[in-house]
């Protein structure tokens, strides 16, 4: 099993998840091999940036090339030295800058018959059936018959304690599911994950200052008021209605928004 983080250099929750994972006593009973890669995009991590110095998104550059761009060379090294030696993978992410994500697993449930069970073993609040994007790590791992799931939680450039703790527990729980660790003693049975087969963003109806009424993880019904966007004096104010029913799995954390900007992510 490989566990990787910081493919996007500013998504640092996973770095701390891996550090804590490697110091847990549970690994004393390890069967098989755990490959931990806390920082894949070292350049972005050092520069506090999502991207590489050439502004390329590493997670759109797989499988890469030995003689390609910097991003292509890093992607190729990761495939040849990590992915090709594994049977399973967990890739740790956060939301992009200015957004936050509810802890969730994203994977393509049609891609592998055992993927749903592996995702359920993580015990995240939500499992999102997310299609694979060209150039992503998941797209190339599939060619090597290595099922990979993404853990998305928290904000960029910030340690979020609850998502970090949930991530450590989730990785250990997944390892138990794969037979890499002996069964653990549960204080209480974990809640079942909610399964979603799609998600959409609710966007800002006008530019202005955002006031949020519905927080992360809340259930909403179609037509519910999610918040308001108003000018600084409050003379022009637009209501943000939900155009579907579901659970809020992500939202903007910035109070200043522009018309058409993605504000609430609903699964």
C-alpha positions in Angstrom: 0.0 0.0 0.0 1.3 3.5 -0.8 0.0 6.5 1.1 1.0 9.8 -0.5 0.4 13.5 0.2 1.2 16.9 -1.1 0.9 16.1 -4.8 -0.5 19.7 -4.6 2.2 21.4 -2.6 -0.1 23.5 -0.4 -2.3 20.6 0.7 -0.5 19.8 3.9 -3.0 17.9 6.1 -1.8 14.7 4.5 1.8 15.4 5.4 0.8 15.4 9.1 -1.4 12.4 8.7 1.5 10.4 7.4 3.8 11.6 10.1 1.4 10.5 12.8 0.7 7.2 10.9 4.3 6.3 11.0 4.5 6.8 14.7 1.5 4.7 15.7 2.0 1.5 17.7 -0.4 -0.3 15.4 2.2 -0.6 12.8 4.2 -3.0 15.0 1.8 -5.7 13.7 2.3 -4.7 10.0 2.0 -7.5 7.4 3.0 -6.6 3.9 4.6 -3.3 2.9 3.6 0.3 3.6 5.2 2.9 1.4 4.8 6.4 2.8 5.4 9.5 0.6 4.6 12.6 2.8 5.6 15.2 0.1 5.4 14.3 -3.6 5.5 17.9 -4.9 8.6 19.1 -2.9 8.9 22.2 -5.0 5.3 23.3 -4.4 5.6 22.4 -0.7 8.7 24.5 -0.2 7.1 27.4 -2.0 3.7 27.1 -0.3 2.2 26.6 -3.7 -0.3 24.2 -5.2 1.8 24.1 -8.4 5.3 23.4 -9.5 7.6 26.3 -10.4 6.4 26.2 -14.0 2.8 26.5 -12.8 1.9 23.0 -13.8 -0.5 20.9 -11.8 1.3 17.7 -11.0 -1.9 15.7 -10.8 -2.6 16.4 -14.4 0.8 15.3 -15.7 0.7 11.5 -15.2 2.2 9.2 -16.4 4.9 11.8 -17.2 8.1 11.3 -19.2 11.8 10.8 -18.3 12.7 13.7 -20.7 9.6 15.8 -20.3 8.9 18.9 -18.1 9.8 19.0 -14.5 6.2 17.9 -13.6 6.5 15.1 -16.2 9.8 13.8 -14.8 8.4 13.8 -11.2 5.3 12.0 -12.3 7.3 9.4 -14.2 9.5 8.8 -11.1 6.5 8.4 -8.9 4.9 5.8 -11.2 8.1 3.8 -11.7 9.4 3.8 -8.2 6.1 3.8 -6.1 2.9 2.9 -7.9 4.3 0.1 -10.0 5.4 -1.8 -6.9 2.1 -1.5 -5.1 -1.3 -3.2 -5.1 -3.3 -0.4 -3.5 -3.0 3.4 -2.9 -4.4 6.2 -0.8 -3.7 9.7 -2.0 -4.3 12.5 0.6 -5.7 15.9 -0.4 -7.4 19.1 0.9 -9.6 21.6 -0.8 -7.9 24.3 -3.0 -7.0 27.7 -1.5 -10.0 29.6 -0.3 -12.1 26.5 0.2 -12.6 23.8 2.7 -13.8 20.2 2.3 -15.7 17.9 4.6 -13.7 14.7 5.2 -14.6 12.5 2.2 -13.4 9.6 0.1 -13.4 10.1 -3.7 -13.0 7.1 -6.0 -14.4 5.6 -9.1 -16.7 2.8 -7.9 -17.1 1.3 -11.3 -13.3 1.0 -11.7 -12.7 -1.9 -9.4 -15.2 -4.4 -7.9 -13.6 -4.1 -4.4 -13.4 -0.4 -4.4 -16.6 0.3 -2.5 -15.6 -2.0 0.3 -12.2 -0.4 0.5 -13.8 3.1 0.6 -16.3 2.0 3.2 -13.4 0.7 5.4 -12.0 4.3 5.7 -15.2 5.4 7.5 -15.3 8.9 6.2 -18.6 10.8 6.4 -19.1 10.7 2.7 -18.0 8.5 -0.3 -18.2 10.4 -3.6 -18.3 8.3 -6.8 -15.9 10.6 -8.7 -15.0 10.0 -12.4 -11.3 9.7 -13.2 -9.7 12.7 -14.9 -7.1 12.4 -17.6 -3.5 12.9 -16.4 -4.3 12.2 -12.8 -2.5 9.7 -10.6 -5.7 7.6 -10.4 -6.0 7.4 -14.2 -2.5 5.9 -14.6 -2.7 3.7 -11.5 -5.7 2.1 -13.0 -3.5 1.0 -16.0 -1.3 -0.8 -13.4 -4.3 -2.4 -11.8 -3.7 -0.4 -8.6 -6.9 0.8 -7.1 -6.4 4.3 -5.6 -8.8 6.4 -3.5 -8.5 10.0 -2.6 -9.1 11.4 0.9 -10.2 15.0 0.7 -10.5 17.0 3.9 -9.8 20.5 5.3 -8.1 23.6 3.8 -4.9 24.3 2.0 -1.9 25.6 3.9 -3.5 24.8 7.2 -3.5 21.9 9.7 -7.1 20.9 10.5 -7.0 18.7 13.6 -10.3 16.9 13.1 -9.6 15.9 9.4 -6.1 14.9 10.4 -7.3 12.6 13.2 -10.0 11.2 10.9 -7.3 10.6 8.2 -5.0 8.6 10.5 -7.9 6.5 11.7 -9.1 6.0 8.2 -5.8 4.8 6.8 -5.3 2.4 9.7 -8.9 1.1 9.3 -8.2 0.6 5.5 -5.0 -1.3 6.3 -7.0 -3.6 8.6 -9.5 -4.2 5.8 -6.7 -5.2 3.5 -5.3 -7.6 6.0 -2.1 -5.5 6.7 -3.0 -5.0 10.4 -4.7 -7.3 12.9 -8.3 -6.3 13.7 -8.5 -3.4 16.2 -10.7 -3.0 19.3 -13.5 -0.5 18.6 -14.8 1.6 21.4 -18.0 2.1 19.4 -19.1 1.1 15.9 -18.3 3.8 13.3 -21.1 5.4 11.5 -21.8 4.2 7.9 -20.5 6.5 5.2 -23.1 8.2 3.0 -22.7 7.2 -0.6 -23.1 9.9 -3.3 -23.1 9.3 -7.1 -22.7 13.0 -8.0 -22.2 16.5 -6.8 -22.7 20.1 -8.0 -21.6 23.6 -7.0 -24.0 26.4 -6.1 -22.6 29.6 -7.4 -22.8 33.3 -6.4 -25.8 35.1 -7.9 -23.9 38.4 -7.7 -20.6 39.9 -6.6 -20.3 41.0 -3.0 -19.7 39.9 0.6 -20.8 36.4 1.5 -22.7 35.5 4.7 -23.1 31.8 5.3 -26.1 30.2 6.9 -25.5 26.5 6.3 -22.3 25.0 7.6 -20.2 22.1 6.3 -21.8 18.6 6.7 -25.4 20.0 6.9 -28.2 18.4 5.0 -30.1 20.8 2.7 -33.2 20.5 0.6 -33.9 22.0 -2.7 -34.9 25.6 -2.2 -33.2 26.0 1.2 -31.4 29.3 1.9 -27.7 28.7 2.1 -26.6 32.3 2.6 -26.6 35.8 1.3 -24.4 37.9 -1.0 -24.6 41.7 -0.4 -22.7 44.9 -1.1 -20.8 46.4 1.8 -23.8 48.7 2.7 -26.3 45.9 2.4 -28.5 47.9 0.0 -28.4 45.1 -2.7 -28.7 41.6 -1.3 -29.2 38.3 -3.1 -30.4 35.1 -1.5 -28.4 32.0 -2.3 -30.8 29.1 -2.7 -29.9 25.4 -3.0 -30.9 24.0 -6.4 -30.8 20.4 -5.2 -31.1 18.3 -2.0 -28.0 16.7 -0.4 -25.2 17.3 2.0 -22.7 20.2 1.9 -19.2 18.6 1.4 -17.3 21.8 0.5 -17.6 25.5 0.5 -15.8 28.8 0.0 -14.0 30.2 3.0 -13.5 33.7 1.5 -16.1 36.4 2.4 -15.5 38.4 -0.8 -17.0 36.6 -3.8 -17.6 37.3 -7.5 -20.6 36.5 -9.6 -20.5 32.9 -10.8 -18.0 31.9 -8.2 -18.4 28.4 -6.7 -19.7 28.7 -3.1 -21.3 25.5 -1.8 -20.4 22.0 -3.0 -23.4 19.7 -2.5 -23.2 15.9 -2.9 
